[in-house]
Amino acid sequence: MHQASPRQGQRIGAMTRGLTLAEVGELPAVTDLVTAGRAFGLGRTKAYELARAGEFPCPVIRAGATWLVPTPGLLAALGLPVPAYPGDSEER
């Protein structure tokens, strides 16, 4: 019998499926820590552990009990191009 492939965010055995390049490219301006961790191939526990230790591989923002990750920093850490946003100027 054929098993359906896991949906986005579903666990595969003991591992969480990472993000595809297409999924990374569709991220909003700011994403949550678990989603950003998936882009690096990290599970939820490891992502929070690294964030608390100040060792997450890209900049994170702590907003109360929530951890947020700006997508431009995530893209840069992954070595991917950071898109220009309307109103950005090269004179900064």
C-alpha positions in Angstrom: 0.0 0.0 0.0 1.3 3.5 -0.9 1.8 5.9 1.9 1.1 9.6 1.4 4.1 11.8 1.7 4.2 14.0 4.9 2.6 17.5 4.7 4.6 20.6 5.4 5.6 20.7 9.1 4.8 17.0 9.7 7.4 15.0 11.4 9.2 12.2 9.6 10.3 9.7 12.2 12.3 11.7 14.7 13.1 14.5 12.2 11.2 17.5 10.9 11.2 18.0 7.2 13.3 21.1 6.1 12.0 23.8 3.9 12.4 23.7 0.1 13.9 26.7 -1.8 10.4 27.5 -3.0 9.0 27.5 0.5 11.9 29.7 1.7 11.2 32.1 -1.2 7.6 32.4 -0.1 8.2 33.4 3.5 6.8 36.7 4.8 9.0 39.6 5.9 9.2 38.0 9.4 8.7 34.4 10.3 8.6 32.3 13.5 11.6 30.5 15.0 10.4 27.0 14.2 10.0 27.8 10.5 13.4 29.5 10.3 14.9 26.5 12.1 13.4 24.2 9.5 15.2 26.2 6.8 18.4 25.3 8.5 17.3 21.7 9.0 16.8 22.2 12.8 14.0 20.8 14.8 11.9 22.8 17.2 13.8 22.0 20.4 17.2 22.7 18.9 16.0 26.0 17.3 14.8 27.2 20.7 17.9 26.0 22.4 20.1 27.9 20.0 18.0 31.1 20.2 18.1 31.1 24.0 21.9 30.7 23.9 22.2 33.5 21.4 23.6 31.0 18.9 20.9 30.8 16.3 22.5 31.0 12.8 20.8 34.3 11.9 19.4 37.3 13.8 16.3 36.7 16.0 14.0 39.1 17.8 12.5 38.2 21.2 9.0 39.8 21.5 7.7 38.7 24.9 7.4 34.9 24.8 7.6 34.9 21.0 10.8 34.5 18.9 10.7 36.1 15.5 13.2 35.9 12.6 13.4 38.6 10.0 13.5 36.9 6.6 16.2 39.0 5.1 18.6 37.9 7.8 17.5 34.3 7.3 18.1 34.5 3.5 21.5 36.1 4.0 22.6 33.3 6.5 21.5 30.7 4.0 23.6 32.4 1.3 20.5 33.3 -0.8 19.8 36.6 -2.4 17.8 39.1 -0.4 15.2 40.7 -2.6 15.0 44.5 -2.7 11.8 45.9 -1.2 9.9 48.9 -2.5 11.4 52.1 -1.1 14.9 50.5 -0.4 17.7 52.6 -1.7 21.3 51.7 -2.3 22.5 54.9 -0.6 22.2 53.5 2.9 
